[in-house]
Amino acid sequence: GNHMNVLHTSDWHLGRSLYGRKRHEEFGAFLDWLVETVSRRQVDLLLVAGDVFDNGTPGASAQELYYRFLYRVAATSCRHAIVIAGNHDSPAFLNAPRELLRTLNVHVIGAVGADPDDEVILCTATDGSPEAVVCAVPYLRERDIRVSQEGELPEEKDLKLLDAVRDHYAAVVALAQRKREAAGGRIPLIVMGHLFTAGGVTIEDDGVRELYIGSLARVPTDIFPQVIDYLALGHLHVPQTVDGSDTRRYSGSPLPMGFGEAHQRKSVCLIRFNGCESEVELVAVPVFRKLERVKGGWNEIETAIAALASSSDPMWLEVVYEGDELIGDLRERLEKAVSGTGLELLRIKNRPLAERLRMQESDGETLDDLGPVEIFERRLSVSGISEPQRRELRAAYKEILLDLERHDAQDESER
């Protein structure tokens, strides 16, 4: 059969910063490494499964990294790159240079269009023979895949949304199967998506925002038809398989997105196809800048910092002080402990002091401790509103949050 190497990555979040620090160098170093990996491993097809950028209006430096990368990949043995939009991306922004990028054999799918055929891409080898068919399904936004009816209950809405997602995948896969048969059959059928499947694993502080398609949190894994040879998903930042299947995966994010991910092994997926049979190798992404989280009482923290400082690697540090004694000058002490080392303090949590301040507040917590969803929940719980109504309010509120998140920029650029 035909041999083909596919590389699957996602969730770059170019332009993202960590507690106010730009991560331009890290992103640049990752993309340099990725070009080199594509070249060294003789990758034929590159799949980027969404959340290329961290928001809908990436800055100039993030855009430059992206375009320079695509230009450099086009100069390797890689014949095709396929990029889908994630929930952080602006479809209009990703789609804008589409025609130009096609000349580099880069296919960009920003949003679901009227024709599902636009999402099915037949990849051909240098001699023009078909070598794979790819369903490039972007992040599905509710307004793109269904029309809501007046007076729908949230549960009905959820079920209909699920049906719409399932129908969409069924339609593109059916189309892909037809294209595959027309092309003579024995080539891999690959599907891309950006969503949260049921059973998916996340870590606290890993930068994954709760994702609602409408108010839909998790999509059952049986929505993906069985005929798929490889499923390349984006959205979850922890590398993982779907339902334990070796050929259905989240590649995970290449950089740790928060201190909760400090010790997680990051990787990209390399899939070697022989006909439709495949084997998957996880290629470890080097650590371009270490993140460390140090917890405990003052002595533990001091010891840990001294140990970390002995390695000369530059490192970003989060310190969580959990000792019994109150330390009012914690920041000063820590600054002193890290001065002259490669360690940089990005975040300090002074638990006991925070506890104490909290005791003085009548309601216990500060707003900072609660996310927008929790604050809304508190508000609901003291409101005396009935549960069915609460469900509707909750769904509406989450939709508003998601819209805010998708930025006004999108509307601007689509106008």
C-alpha positions as CSV (number, residue, x, y, z in Angstrom):
1,G,0.0,0.0,0.0
2,N,0.9,3.7,-0.1
3,H,3.1,5.0,2.7
4,M,2.2,8.4,4.2
5,N,3.3,10.3,7.3
6,V,0.9,12.5,9.1
7,L,1.6,14.9,11.9
8,H,-1.2,16.0,14.2
9,T,-0.9,19.0,16.5
10,S,-3.4,21.6,18.0
11,D,-4.0,24.3,20.6
12,W,-0.9,26.4,19.9
13,H,-2.7,29.5,21.4
14,L,-0.2,31.8,19.7
15,G,-0.3,35.3,21.3
16,R,-1.2,33.9,24.7
17,S,0.6,35.3,27.8
18,L,1.0,33.9,31.3
19,Y,0.3,36.4,34.1
20,G,1.2,39.3,31.8
21,R,4.3,37.7,30.4
22,K,4.5,37.4,26.6
23,R,5.6,33.9,25.4
24,H,6.7,34.9,22.0
25,E,10.1,33.3,22.3
26,E,8.7,30.0,23.4
27,F,6.1,29.9,20.6
28,G,8.9,30.7,18.1
29,A,11.1,28.0,19.5
30,F,8.3,25.5,19.3
31,L,7.5,26.4,15.6
32,D,11.2,26.1,14.7
33,W,11.3,22.7,16.3
34,L,8.1,21.7,14.4
35,V,9.4,22.7,11.0
36,E,12.5,20.7,11.8
37,T,10.5,17.7,12.9
38,V,8.3,17.8,9.8
39,S,11.4,17.8,7.7
40,R,13.3,15.2,9.7
41,R,10.4,12.8,9.9
42,Q,9.4,13.3,6.3
43,V,5.9,14.4,7.1
44,D,3.5,14.5,4.1
45,L,0.5,15.9,5.7
46,L,0.3,18.3,8.7
47,L,-3.0,18.7,10.7
48,V,-3.6,21.6,13.0
49,A,-6.7,20.9,15.0
50,G,-7.8,24.4,16.1
51,D,-7.0,27.2,18.5
52,V,-4.1,28.3,16.4
53,F,-4.4,31.7,18.1
54,D,-5.4,32.6,21.6
55,N,-8.0,35.1,20.5
56,G,-9.8,36.4,17.5
57,T,-7.6,39.4,17.0
58,P,-4.0,38.2,17.3
59,G,-1.2,40.7,17.5
60,A,1.4,41.3,14.8
61,S,4.0,39.0,16.4
62,A,1.6,36.1,16.7
63,Q,0.5,36.5,13.0
64,E,4.1,36.7,11.9
65,L,5.0,33.4,13.7
66,Y,2.0,31.7,12.0
67,Y,2.7,32.9,8.5
68,R,6.4,32.4,8.7
69,F,5.8,28.8,9.9
70,L,3.4,28.0,7.0
71,Y,5.9,29.5,4.5
72,R,8.7,27.4,5.9
73,V,6.7,24.2,6.0
74,A,5.8,24.6,2.4
75,A,9.5,24.4,1.6
76,T,9.8,20.9,3.3
77,S,8.7,17.6,2.0
78,C,5.2,18.3,3.5
79,R,2.7,18.4,0.7
80,H,-0.4,19.6,2.5
81,A,-1.2,21.5,5.7
82,I,-4.8,21.6,6.9
83,V,-5.8,24.1,9.6
84,I,-9.2,24.3,11.3
85,A,-10.5,27.0,13.6
86,G,-11.0,26.3,17.3
87,N,-13.3,28.1,19.7
88,H,-10.6,30.8,20.4
89,D,-10.0,31.5,16.7
90,S,-12.0,34.0,14.6
91,P,-13.2,32.2,11.5
92,A,-13.2,35.4,9.5
93,F,-9.6,36.1,10.5
94,L,-8.3,32.6,9.7
95,N,-10.2,32.5,6.4
96,A,-9.1,35.9,5.1
97,P,-5.8,34.7,3.4
98,R,-7.3,31.4,2.3
99,E,-6.8,31.9,-1.5
100,L,-3.2,33.0,-1.0
101,L,-2.4,30.1,1.4
102,R,-3.8,27.6,-1.0
103,T,-0.9,28.4,-3.3
104,L,1.3,27.0,-0.5
105,N,-1.0,23.9,-0.3
106,V,-2.4,25.1,3.0
107,H,-6.1,24.5,3.5
108,V,-7.8,26.7,6.1
109,I,-11.4,25.9,7.3
110,G,-12.6,28.7,9.6
111,A,-16.3,27.9,9.8
112,V,-19.0,25.6,8.5
113,G,-20.2,26.9,5.2
114,A,-23.4,26.1,3.2
115,D,-21.7,23.2,1.5
116,P,-20.2,20.3,3.5
117,D,-18.1,19.5,0.5
118,D,-15.8,22.5,1.4
119,E,-14.8,20.5,4.5
120,V,-13.7,17.4,2.6
121,I,-10.2,17.6,1.2
122,L,-8.7,15.0,-1.2
123,C,-4.9,15.0,-0.7
124,T,-2.9,13.9,-3.7
125,A,0.7,12.7,-4.0
126,T,3.3,14.4,-6.2
127,D,2.2,12.3,-9.2
128,G,-1.4,13.3,-8.8
129,S,-2.6,10.0,-7.3
130,P,-5.0,10.4,-4.3
131,E,-3.3,9.5,-1.0
132,A,-5.8,10.5,1.8
133,V,-9.2,12.1,2.3
134,V,-9.6,14.5,5.2
135,C,-12.8,15.8,6.8
136,A,-11.7,19.2,8.2
137,V,-14.5,20.0,10.6
138,P,-13.9,23.3,12.4
139,Y,-15.3,24.2,15.8
140,L,-19.0,24.0,15.4
141,R,-20.9,27.1,16.6
142,E,-24.5,26.7,17.3
143,R,-25.6,29.4,14.9
144,D,-23.8,27.6,12.1
145,I,-25.4,24.2,12.5
146,R,-28.9,24.8,13.7
147,V,-31.8,27.2,14.0
148,S,-33.4,27.3,17.5
149,Q,-37.1,27.3,17.8
150,E,-39.2,29.5,20.0
151,G,-40.1,28.1,23.4
152,E,-37.6,25.2,23.3
153,L,-36.6,23.8,26.7
154,P,-32.9,23.7,27.3
155,E,-32.9,19.9,27.4
156,E,-34.6,19.8,24.0
157,K,-32.2,22.3,22.7
158,D,-29.2,20.2,23.9
159,L,-30.6,17.1,22.2
160,K,-31.2,18.8,19.0
161,L,-27.8,20.4,19.1
162,L,-26.2,17.0,19.6
163,D,-28.2,15.7,16.7
164,A,-27.0,18.6,14.6
165,V,-23.3,17.8,15.5
166,R,-23.8,14.1,14.8
167,D,-25.6,14.9,11.5
168,H,-22.8,17.2,10.5
169,Y,-20.1,14.6,11.1
170,A,-22.2,11.9,9.4
171,A,-22.7,14.1,6.3
172,V,-19.0,15.0,5.9
173,V,-17.8,11.4,6.5
174,A,-20.4,10.0,4.0
175,L,-19.1,12.5,1.5
176,A,-15.5,11.5,2.2
177,Q,-16.4,7.8,1.8
178,R,-17.8,8.6,-1.7
179,K,-14.6,10.5,-2.6
180,R,-12.5,7.7,-1.3
181,E,-14.4,5.1,-3.4
182,A,-14.2,7.3,-6.5
183,A,-10.4,7.5,-5.9
184,G,-10.1,3.7,-5.8
185,G,-10.5,3.0,-2.1
186,R,-7.5,2.0,-0.1
187,I,-6.5,5.5,1.2
188,P,-6.9,6.7,4.8
189,L,-10.0,8.6,5.8
190,I,-9.0,11.1,8.4
191,V,-11.3,13.3,10.5
192,M,-10.5,16.6,12.3
193,G,-12.5,18.3,15.0
194,H,-12.3,20.8,17.8
195,L,-14.6,19.9,20.7
196,F,-14.9,18.4,24.2
197,T,-15.7,14.7,24.1
198,A,-17.3,13.0,27.1
199,G,-14.7,11.4,29.4
200,G,-12.0,13.9,28.2
201,V,-9.3,14.7,30.8
202,T,-8.4,18.3,31.8
203,I,-6.2,19.6,34.6
204,E,-6.8,22.5,36.9
205,D,-5.2,25.6,35.4
206,D,-4.5,24.1,32.0
207,G,-6.1,27.0,30.2
208,V,-9.0,25.0,28.7
209,R,-12.1,27.2,28.9
210,E,-15.4,25.2,29.5
211,L,-16.6,24.9,26.0
212,Y,-20.2,25.1,25.1
213,I,-21.6,24.5,21.7
214,G,-24.7,26.4,22.7
215,S,-25.0,25.1,26.2
216,L,-23.6,21.7,25.3
217,A,-20.6,20.8,27.4
218,R,-19.5,17.3,26.3
219,V,-20.1,15.4,23.1
220,P,-20.5,11.6,23.3
221,T,-17.8,9.8,21.5
222,D,-20.2,7.7,19.4
223,I,-20.9,10.7,17.2
224,F,-17.8,9.8,15.2
225,P,-18.6,7.2,12.6
226,Q,-16.6,3.9,12.9
227,V,-15.1,4.0,9.4
228,I,-12.6,6.7,10.4
229,D,-9.0,5.6,10.1
230,Y,-7.7,8.5,12.3
231,L,-9.5,11.1,14.4
232,A,-7.4,14.3,15.0
233,L,-9.0,16.4,17.8
234,G,-8.1,19.7,19.4
235,H,-9.4,21.6,22.4
236,L,-8.2,19.5,25.4
237,H,-4.6,20.4,26.4
238,V,-3.7,17.0,28.0
239,P,-2.5,14.6,25.3
240,Q,-4.9,11.6,25.4
241,T,-6.8,9.0,23.4
242,V,-10.5,8.9,23.0
243,D,-12.1,5.8,24.5
244,G,-8.7,4.2,24.7
245,S,-8.4,4.0,20.9
246,D,-4.9,4.4,19.6
247,T,-6.1,6.2,16.4
248,R,-8.5,8.6,18.0
249,R,-6.6,11.4,19.8
250,Y,-6.2,14.8,21.3
251,S,-2.7,15.9,20.5
252,G,-2.7,18.3,23.4
253,S,-1.1,21.7,23.5
254,P,2.6,21.9,22.7
255,L,3.3,24.4,25.6
256,P,2.1,24.1,29.1
257,M,-0.6,26.7,29.3
258,G,-0.6,27.2,33.1
259,F,1.3,26.1,36.2
260,G,-1.1,23.2,36.6
261,E,0.5,21.7,33.5
262,A,4.1,22.3,34.7
263,H,5.2,18.6,34.7
264,Q,3.0,17.3,31.9
265,R,4.8,15.7,29.0
266,K,3.8,17.6,25.8
267,S,3.9,15.9,22.4
268,V,2.7,15.9,18.9
269,C,1.3,12.7,17.1
270,L,3.1,11.2,14.2
271,I,0.9,8.7,12.3
272,R,2.6,6.4,9.8
273,F,0.1,5.0,7.3
274,N,0.6,2.0,5.2
275,G,-2.5,1.9,3.1
276,C,-5.2,2.4,5.8
277,E,-3.3,0.7,8.5
278,S,-1.4,3.0,10.9
279,E,0.9,3.2,13.8
280,V,1.1,6.2,16.1
281,E,4.1,7.6,17.7
282,L,4.1,10.4,20.2
283,V,7.0,12.8,19.5
284,A,7.9,14.6,22.7
285,V,8.0,18.4,22.4
286,P,11.1,19.9,24.1
287,V,10.6,22.2,27.1
288,F,11.4,25.7,25.9
289,R,10.9,27.3,29.3
290,K,10.3,25.5,32.5
291,L,7.3,26.3,34.7
292,E,7.5,25.2,38.4
293,R,4.9,25.5,41.2
294,V,6.3,25.5,44.7
295,K,4.0,24.8,47.7
296,G,4.2,24.6,51.4
297,G,5.5,26.4,54.5
298,W,8.4,28.9,54.4
299,N,11.1,26.3,55.0
300,E,9.9,24.0,52.3
301,I,9.6,26.9,49.9
302,E,13.1,28.2,50.7
303,T,14.6,24.7,50.2
304,A,12.7,24.1,47.0
305,I,13.8,27.5,45.5
306,A,17.5,26.8,46.4
307,A,17.3,23.4,44.7
308,L,15.7,24.9,41.6
309,A,18.2,27.7,41.5
310,S,21.1,25.3,41.3
311,S,20.0,24.3,37.8
312,S,20.9,27.1,35.5
313,D,17.7,26.9,33.3
314,P,15.6,30.0,33.2
315,M,12.4,29.2,34.9
316,W,9.0,30.8,35.7
317,L,7.8,30.2,39.2
318,E,4.4,30.1,41.0
319,V,4.7,30.0,44.8
320,V,1.8,28.9,47.0
321,Y,2.5,29.7,50.6
322,E,0.5,27.4,52.9
323,G,2.4,27.8,56.2
324,D,0.7,28.5,59.6
325,E,2.6,31.7,60.4
326,L,1.4,34.9,58.7
327,I,4.1,36.4,56.5
328,G,3.2,40.0,55.6
329,D,6.4,40.5,53.6
330,L,6.2,37.3,51.5
331,R,6.8,39.0,48.2
332,E,10.0,40.7,49.5
333,R,11.3,37.5,51.0
334,L,10.7,35.6,47.7
335,E,12.2,38.3,45.6
336,K,15.3,38.1,47.7
337,A,15.4,34.3,47.5
338,V,15.3,34.3,43.6
339,S,17.5,37.4,43.0
340,G,20.6,36.5,41.0
341,T,19.1,33.1,39.9
342,G,17.5,32.1,36.6
343,L,14.1,32.0,38.5
344,E,11.5,34.5,37.8
345,L,8.4,34.9,40.1
346,L,5.3,35.0,38.0
347,R,2.7,34.5,40.7
348,I,2.5,34.4,44.5
349,K,-0.5,33.0,46.4
350,N,-0.4,33.8,50.1
351,R,-3.0,31.4,51.4
352,P,-3.0,32.1,55.1
353,L,-3.1,35.9,54.6
354,A,-5.9,35.4,52.1
355,E,-7.8,33.2,54.6
356,R,-7.4,35.9,57.2
357,L,-8.6,38.7,55.0
358,R,-11.5,36.4,54.0
359,M,-12.6,36.0,57.6
360,Q,-13.0,39.7,57.8
361,E,-15.3,39.8,54.8
362,S,-18.9,39.0,55.7
363,D,-19.5,36.6,52.8
364,G,-16.2,34.7,53.0
365,E,-14.9,34.9,49.5
366,T,-13.5,37.6,47.3
367,L,-14.9,37.8,43.8
368,D,-11.4,37.0,42.6
369,D,-11.7,33.5,43.9
370,L,-14.8,32.7,41.8
371,G,-15.1,32.3,38.1
372,P,-17.9,34.1,36.2
373,V,-20.0,30.8,36.2
374,E,-19.7,30.4,39.9
375,I,-20.6,34.0,40.6
376,F,-23.7,33.5,38.5
377,E,-24.5,30.3,40.4
378,R,-24.3,32.2,43.7
379,R,-26.6,34.8,42.4
380,L,-29.1,32.2,41.2
381,S,-29.0,30.4,44.5
382,V,-30.1,33.5,46.4
383,S,-32.6,34.5,43.8
384,G,-35.5,32.2,44.6
385,I,-36.0,31.4,40.9
386,S,-37.5,28.0,40.1
387,E,-35.1,25.3,38.7
388,P,-36.5,25.1,35.2
389,Q,-36.1,28.8,34.8
390,R,-32.6,28.6,36.3
391,R,-31.6,26.1,33.6
392,E,-32.7,28.5,30.9
393,L,-30.9,31.4,32.5
394,R,-27.8,29.3,32.9
395,A,-27.8,28.3,29.2
396,A,-28.4,31.9,28.2
397,Y,-25.6,33.2,30.4
398,K,-23.1,30.6,29.1
399,E,-24.0,31.6,25.5
400,I,-23.4,35.2,26.4
401,L,-20.0,34.3,28.0
402,L,-19.1,32.4,24.9
403,D,-20.1,35.2,22.6
404,L,-18.0,37.7,24.7
405,E,-15.1,35.3,24.4
406,R,-15.3,35.1,20.7
407,H,-14.7,38.8,20.6
408,D,-16.5,41.7,19.0
409,A,-13.7,41.5,16.5
410,Q,-15.4,38.7,14.7
411,D,-18.5,40.7,14.1
412,E,-16.4,43.6,12.9
413,S,-14.6,41.5,10.4
414,E,-17.8,39.8,9.2
415,R,-19.7,43.0,8.7
